[in-house]
C-alpha cells in the first residue's frame, strides 16, 4: 500500500471532487520560473576586454602594464618613505646629541628607536601596501568589467 491510500478526508489526500483543484494549485507552485541575474546589455564590451587580456593584444598589454606601474609606484613610495624614515633616525641622534642621553625603562632612547621601532613600522607599511595593492587590483577588475 502506498502512503497516500488512506481514507478520503485525510490532510495529505484531497477529496475526489477537490482533486483537480488541488493538482492545479500544486502545479502552479512547482512551475519553473526564469531567473535573470544580470542585464545582458554591455556584455559584449566586457567579453572583448577579457579576450584582449587573454590574447595579450596591445590593449590588454597596456591595461596590465598600467596595473603593474601603479603597483610599482605604490611600492616605491611606501618603501622609500620607510627607508628614509629609518635612515633619518641615526642622523637625528647624531645632530641632536641630547636625545642620546634620554633613558626609558633603563634603556637609552637610540637603542629603543633603532631596535624596536622598525618592526611595527615595517608591519604597518606592509599592511598598508597590501590594502593599496588590493584596491588597485579591484579598480583594475572593475575597469575591465565596465
N, C-alpha and C positions, 0 to 999 in steps of 0.2 A: 504494500500500500504506500502511496505517496503521502507526503506530509500535508498536502492540500486537499485530501479526500475526506475531510471531516464533514459533519452535517452543515447544511446551509445556515448562514447567520453567524458563523464564527468571524472574528475580526479579520483574519487573513484570507477568507474566502467570501466573495460577494454573492448576493442572491442571484438567481438566474436572470432576472429582469434587469438587474443593475450591472451585469457582466459587461455588456457592450460599452456603457458609460465609463465603467472602471478601466477598461482596456484603453479607451481613448485618452483618459487622463494620464494613465501610465505611459502611453505612447508619447504624449506631449512632454512629459517630464524627461524622458530619455532622448528627446530629439537632439540631434547634433547641431552645434552652432559653430559658425565660422568666427574665429578669433583673429583680429588684426592687431599685431603687436607694434607695427611701425608704419609710418606713412611711406609708401613706395616712391614718392617724388624725391628727386635729388639723389637717388641711389646710384645712378649711372656715374655721377661725378666722383662719388666715394670709391666705387669699383675701379674707375680709371686711375685714381690716385694710388690705390693699393696695387694695381697692376704695374704702375710706373715704379713703385718702390720695389716690388718683387723682381721685375725685369731689369732693374738698375739702369733705367734710362737717365738722360741728363737731368730731367726734372726731379726724379727720385733721388739721384745722387746729390743734387743741390739741397733737397729737404733734409737728407741725412747729414750732409756736411754742415748745414746751419745748426742742427741739433748738437753735433759734436763741438762746433765752435762755441756755442752757448755754454755747454758743459765745461769746456776747457777754460773759458773766460771766468766762470764761477770758481773753478778750482784754483786758478792762478790768483784771483783776488783774495779768496779766503786763505790760501796757503801763503801768499805774500804778506798779507796782514798779520798772520800768526808769526811768521818768521821775523818780520820787522819788530813786532812787539817783544818777542823773546830776545832778539839781538840788542834791543834798546835797554834791557834790564841791566846787563853788566856796565853799559855806558852810563846809565843813571847812577849806579853805585860808584863809578869812577869819578864822575863830575860832581856828585853831591856826597862827599865822604861822611857827612853827619848821619846819613841813613845807614851806613855800615855799622854804626855803634848801637843801633836800636836792637833791643832784645825782646822777643815774645816767648813766653814759657821757657826761658833759659836758652833759647836758640837765637842766633843772630839773624836779622831780617834778610840779608843776602842769601843765606843758606835756605831759608824758607821760600823766598821768592824764586830762586833758581832750581830748587829741588822739589818743591811741591806744586807751585803754580802751573807749570807746563802740562801736568796731567789732566786736571779738569778743563784747562783751556783747550787742549787738543781734543778732548772728548766733546766739548761743546761745539768746536769748529767742525768736527766730523759729523755731528748730529745735524748742524745747520746745513752742511753740504749735502747730506743725504736728502733732507727735506727739499732743498732747492733743486737737486737733480730730479727728484720725483715730480716736482712741479713742472720742470722743463719737459720731461717726458709726457706728462699729462697734457700740457699745452700742444706738444707735437702730435699726439694722438688725436686730440680734439680738432686740430687744424686739418689733419688728414681726413677725418670723418665728416667735415663740413661739406 
